[in-house]
Amino acid sequence: MINYSKQNITKKDISSVVRSLKEEFITTGPATELFEKNFKSKVRSKFAVSCSSGTAALQLALNSMNIKKGDVVILPVINFIASLNILELLKAKIYFADTDPITGQMLPKNLLDCIKKNKIKNIKAVITMYNGGDPLNAKAFFKLKKKYKFFLLEDACHALGGKYYSLGNHYVGSCKYSDISTFSFHPAKTLTTCEGGMVTTNNFKLFKIMKTLKNHGMLRKKSGKNKHNWKYKIIMPGYNFRLSDVNCTLGISQLKRLDKLVRSRRRIAKIYIENLKSLTNYLILPKVKMSRSAFHLFIVNFNLKKLKVNRDQIIQLLYKNNIATQVHYIPINSHPYYKKYSKIKLAGANSYFRSCLSLPLYPDLKKSQVNYICNKIKLLILKYKKI
């Protein structure tokens, strides 16, 4: 079976983790501080806070912005469920923006349409999400942030290693176009710590809040000379969102080859493009040339009007040929718990959801495997195309 994603673990990664288990501190130690230092240096942000997951990163970010009951937050409806769950628990007033029917990303026009349609006046925060890893329209959203004076949170879990289009060599996470960026280190992502997350910001106030929140809201003074300082103060209710030194050691090792991992993903994307470019009447391919995407995903959109099968049938047909694909994502307002939002008409997102499919993409995917996947797609289209 060719899975849609797979972690990339080297012998150096393994040996670094083994060494970390022999250290005096295996959590809340020097490796945590070093990982945060190296990460912020890589993406060129002023501050970075490691945490236990990408969801924990979103929680810290939203709490630092003081999102509370009744605060208006807008997010794209094509999204993972994590941000919506957190906002629901915070009792925020949630609005969904439509997305582009091809990329599944919210466009600036979608955000403006949402504001106008719902007659929204006071926006506390907007969450953008770089579906697939391409940081599209970052600068345009930042302009809207300044105009409407809302917090701008980049859910950049797909985009680690991607770069902004209009900022030279700046990585996503530098927060040049946002207040906060959040990342996930799940095994499917560009780099992994098994589970884990990171938040970056250039705002010292937000940083201090997140740093305190992730460790129970605890403030502990460092021990002075010849003192064993056991005292601490709880200055706010917080969480245990710490990431262990073992996880951070793996992150440090993986971060060293971030650019190499992204180059591998880009190389595989180009092989897909070369193999499938003859099928553009039947499927839309991502743009690789000049793209600054991290290529967390390789998402294609099938032209179902020209096929006798739907997207779900295509998934099963590929699976029978040992190719596991994935869908990113089910519109988050369509889940049973959120049926109160289910009647919202979002044509772009619905069109995207019906046609999108994430093909296998990870650094260890072999060219022969990509060729095999493409050949099976070609045969499938040949068999089920409408005459």
C-alpha positions in Angstrom: 0.0 0.0 0.0 1.3 3.5 -0.9 0.1 5.7 1.9 -0.8 9.4 1.2 1.8 10.5 3.8 4.7 9.1 5.8 7.3 10.5 8.2 10.9 10.8 7.2 13.2 9.5 10.0 17.0 9.2 9.5 19.7 7.4 11.5 20.8 10.8 12.8 17.3 11.5 14.1 17.2 8.2 15.9 20.7 8.6 17.5 19.8 12.1 18.6 16.7 10.8 20.4 18.6 8.0 22.0 21.2 10.5 23.3 18.4 12.7 24.6 17.1 9.8 26.8 20.4 9.7 28.5 20.4 13.4 29.5 19.6 14.7 33.0 16.4 16.4 31.8 14.1 14.7 29.4 11.4 17.4 29.7 11.4 21.1 30.3 15.1 21.2 29.8 17.7 22.7 27.5 16.6 20.9 24.4 13.2 22.7 24.5 14.9 26.1 24.7 17.3 25.1 21.9 14.4 23.9 19.6 12.5 27.2 20.1 15.7 29.2 19.5 16.6 27.3 16.3 13.0 27.5 15.0 12.6 31.2 15.4 16.0 31.7 13.9 15.0 29.6 10.9 11.7 31.4 10.2 13.0 34.8 11.3 10.4 35.5 14.0 11.3 37.3 17.2 9.6 34.7 19.5 8.7 31.0 19.4 6.8 28.8 21.9 6.8 25.0 21.5 3.8 23.0 22.6 2.3 19.5 22.6 0.4 19.7 19.3 -0.8 21.9 16.5 -4.1 22.1 18.2 -2.4 23.3 21.4 -0.7 25.9 19.3 -4.1 27.2 18.1 -5.4 27.2 21.7 -2.4 29.2 23.0 -2.8 31.7 20.1 -6.5 32.2 20.5 -6.2 32.5 24.3 -3.4 35.1 24.0 -5.7 37.2 21.8 -8.2 37.0 24.7 -10.9 35.4 22.5 -14.0 35.2 24.7 -17.7 34.8 24.6 -19.3 36.8 21.8 -16.1 37.8 20.1 -16.4 37.6 16.3 -13.9 35.3 14.6 -14.0 34.5 10.9 -12.3 31.4 9.4 -12.4 29.4 6.1 -14.9 26.6 6.0 -12.4 24.3 4.4 -10.3 23.5 7.4 -9.4 20.9 10.0 -11.8 20.8 12.8 -9.3 21.9 15.6 -9.8 25.7 15.3 -13.6 25.5 15.2 -13.7 23.2 18.2 -11.6 25.6 20.2 -13.7 28.6 19.2 -16.9 26.7 20.1 -15.5 26.0 23.6 -14.5 29.6 24.0 -18.1 30.5 22.9 -16.9 32.9 20.2 -19.3 34.2 17.6 -18.2 32.2 14.6 -18.6 33.1 10.9 -17.5 30.9 8.0 -15.9 32.4 4.8 -16.2 30.6 1.5 -13.1 29.3 -0.3 -11.6 29.2 -3.8 -13.1 26.1 -5.6 -9.7 25.0 -6.8 -7.3 25.6 -3.9 -9.7 25.3 -1.0 -8.2 28.5 0.5 -10.1 31.5 1.6 -9.6 34.4 -0.7 -9.6 38.1 0.4 -12.8 38.5 -1.7 -14.4 35.6 0.4 -13.5 37.4 3.6 -15.0 40.7 2.4 -18.1 38.9 1.2 -18.5 37.3 4.6 -18.2 40.6 6.3 -20.7 42.3 4.0 -23.2 39.5 3.9 -23.3 39.2 7.7 -23.0 43.0 8.3 -20.1 42.4 10.6 -18.7 45.5 12.3 -16.4 44.5 15.0 -14.0 41.6 14.1 -11.8 40.2 16.9 -9.8 37.8 14.8 -9.5 36.2 11.4 -7.9 32.8 10.9 -6.3 32.0 7.5 -5.3 28.5 6.5 -2.7 27.7 3.8 -4.5 24.5 2.6 -1.9 22.3 0.9 1.1 24.5 2.0 0.9 27.4 -0.4 0.9 30.8 1.4 -1.4 32.5 -1.1 -2.7 36.1 -0.5 -0.8 36.6 2.8 -0.1 40.3 2.0 -3.6 41.0 0.9 -5.0 39.6 4.2 -2.5 41.7 6.1 -3.8 44.8 4.4 -7.4 43.9 5.5 -6.1 43.3 9.0 -4.8 46.9 9.1 -8.0 48.2 7.6 -10.5 46.4 9.9 -8.1 46.2 13.0 -8.5 42.5 13.8 -5.9 39.9 15.0 -4.6 37.9 12.1 -3.8 34.3 12.9 -2.0 32.1 10.2 -2.8 28.5 10.6 0.4 27.5 8.9 0.4 23.8 9.8 0.6 22.9 6.1 3.1 25.6 5.2 6.3 25.1 7.2 9.2 25.6 4.8 7.0 27.7 2.4 7.9 31.3 1.7 5.9 34.5 1.2 5.5 35.6 -2.4 6.2 39.3 -1.9 8.9 39.1 0.7 12.0 37.7 -0.9 13.4 34.9 1.2 11.0 35.2 4.3 9.6 31.9 5.5 6.0 31.5 6.6 6.2 31.9 10.4 8.2 35.1 10.3 4.9 36.8 11.0 5.6 39.6 8.6 2.0 39.3 7.5 0.3 38.2 10.7 0.2 38.5 14.5 0.7 34.8 15.1 1.6 31.7 13.1 0.9 28.2 14.3 2.5 24.9 13.2 2.0 21.2 13.7 4.7 18.6 13.9 2.4 15.6 13.3 4.2 12.8 11.4 2.3 13.8 8.2 3.8 17.3 8.3 7.0 18.7 6.8 8.9 17.9 9.9 7.9 15.8 12.9 8.4 15.6 16.6 6.0 12.6 16.7 3.4 15.0 18.1 4.0 18.6 18.8 3.5 22.2 17.7 5.0 25.7 17.6 3.7 29.2 17.8 5.6 32.2 16.4 5.0 35.9 16.9 6.8 39.2 16.9 4.5 40.5 19.7 6.2 40.3 23.1 3.0 40.6 25.0 1.4 37.7 23.1 4.6 35.7 23.5 4.6 36.1 27.3 1.0 35.1 27.6 1.5 31.9 25.5 4.7 31.0 27.3 2.9 31.2 30.7 -0.3 29.5 29.5 1.5 26.4 28.2 2.9 25.7 31.7 -0.2 25.9 34.0 -0.1 29.7 34.1 3.0 29.3 36.4 5.6 32.0 37.0 8.8 30.7 38.6 11.9 32.8 39.3 15.2 31.3 38.4 17.3 30.3 41.4 19.8 32.8 42.5 23.4 31.9 43.4 23.6 29.3 46.1 19.8 29.1 46.3 17.3 26.3 45.7 14.2 28.3 44.7 11.2 26.0 44.9 8.6 28.8 45.0 6.2 29.6 42.1 3.1 31.7 41.5 0.1 30.9 39.4 -0.8 34.2 37.6 -3.5 32.9 35.2 -5.3 29.6 34.6 -3.2 27.6 32.1 -2.6 24.2 30.6 0.1 21.5 30.5 1.0 21.9 26.8 4.7 21.3 27.3 6.7 19.4 24.6 9.3 17.1 26.1 13.0 17.4 25.5 12.9 14.1 23.7 10.4 15.4 21.2 12.3 18.6 20.9 15.6 16.8 20.2 13.9 15.1 17.2 12.6 18.5 16.1 16.1 20.0 16.3 17.5 17.2 14.2 14.7 17.4 11.6 14.8 21.2 11.4 18.4 21.0 10.1 17.1 19.5 6.9 13.8 21.5 6.5 14.8 22.9 3.1 15.9 19.5 1.9 12.6 18.0 2.9 10.7 20.8 1.0 12.9 20.3 -2.1 12.0 16.6 -2.1 8.3 17.4 -1.9 8.7 19.9 -4.8 10.6 17.4 -6.9 7.8 14.8 -6.4 5.2 17.5 -7.3 7.1 18.2 -10.6 7.0 14.5 -11.4 3.3 14.4 -10.9 2.8 17.5 -13.1 5.0 16.0 -15.9 3.0 12.7 -15.8 -0.5 14.1 -15.6 -0.3 17.3 -17.7 -1.9 15.5 -20.6 -5.1 15.0 -18.6 -5.9 18.7 -18.0 -9.3 18.2 -19.5 -10.1 15.9 -16.6 -8.3 17.2 -13.7 -6.7 20.5 -12.5 -3.2 20.3 -11.1 -1.4 22.5 -8.6 0.9 25.2 -10.0 4.5 24.2 -9.3 6.4 26.7 -11.4 7.2 29.9 -9.4 5.3 28.4 -6.5 6.5 29.1 -2.9 4.5 26.3 -1.4 5.8 23.9 1.1 3.9 21.2 -0.7 2.6 19.5 2.4 -0.1 18.1 0.0 -0.5 17.5 -3.7 -4.2 18.3 -4.3 -5.8 17.6 -7.6 -9.4 18.6 -8.6 -11.3 16.2 -10.9 -13.5 17.6 -13.6 -16.5 15.4 -12.6 -18.6 16.7 -15.5 -16.4 14.7 -17.8 -16.2 11.5 -15.8 -18.7 8.7 -15.1 -17.5 8.3 -11.5 -17.4 10.7 -8.5 -14.5 11.6 -6.3 -15.4 9.0 -3.6 -15.6 6.2 -6.3 -12.2 7.4 -7.5 -10.8 7.0 -4.0 -12.0 3.4 -3.8 -10.8 2.5 -7.3 -7.3 3.8 -6.4 -7.4 2.0 -3.1 -8.0 -1.3 -4.9 -4.7 -0.6 -6.6 -2.9 -0.1 -3.3 -2.9 3.7 -3.5 -4.3 5.4 -0.3 -5.4 9.0 -0.9 -7.0 11.5 1.4 -9.5 14.4 1.3 -8.5 17.8 2.8 -11.0 18.7 4.1 -14.7 18.1 4.8 -16.3 21.5 5.2 -16.3 22.0 8.9 -19.9 23.3 9.1 -21.2 20.0 7.8 -20.2 17.8 10.8 -23.2 16.5 12.9 -22.3 18.6 16.0 -22.2 21.8 13.9 -25.5 21.3 12.2 -26.6 24.8 13.3 -24.2 26.1 10.6 -25.1 23.5 8.0 -27.6 25.7 6.0 -24.9 28.3 5.1 -24.5 28.3 1.4 -20.8 28.3 0.4 -20.6 27.4 -3.3 -16.8 27.6 -3.7 -16.1 25.3 -0.8 -18.7 22.8 -1.8 -17.4 22.6 -5.3 -13.8 22.2 -4.0 -14.9 19.4 -1.6 -16.7 17.4 -4.3 -13.7 17.4 -6.7 -10.5 17.5 -4.5 -8.2 14.6 -3.8 -4.8 14.6 -2.1 -2.4 12.2 -3.8 0.5 10.5 -1.9 3.3 13.0 -1.2 6.2 12.5 1.1 10.1 12.7 0.8 10.6 9.0 0.6 8.1 8.4 -2.2 10.0 6.9 -5.1 9.8 8.1 -8.7 8.6 4.6 -9.7 5.8 4.8 -7.2 4.7 8.3 -8.5 4.8 6.9 -12.0 2.7 3.9 -10.9 0.1 6.3 -9.3 -0.1 8.4 -12.4 -0.5 5.4 -14.7 -3.4 4.1 -12.6 -5.0 7.6 -12.7 -4.6 7.6 -16.5 -6.2 4.2 -16.9 -9.0 5.2 -14.6 -9.8 8.3 -16.6 -9.5 6.4 -19.9 -12.0 3.8 -18.6 -14.5 6.3 -17.0 -14.4 9.4 -19.1 -17.6 10.5 -20.8 -17.4 10.2 -24.6 
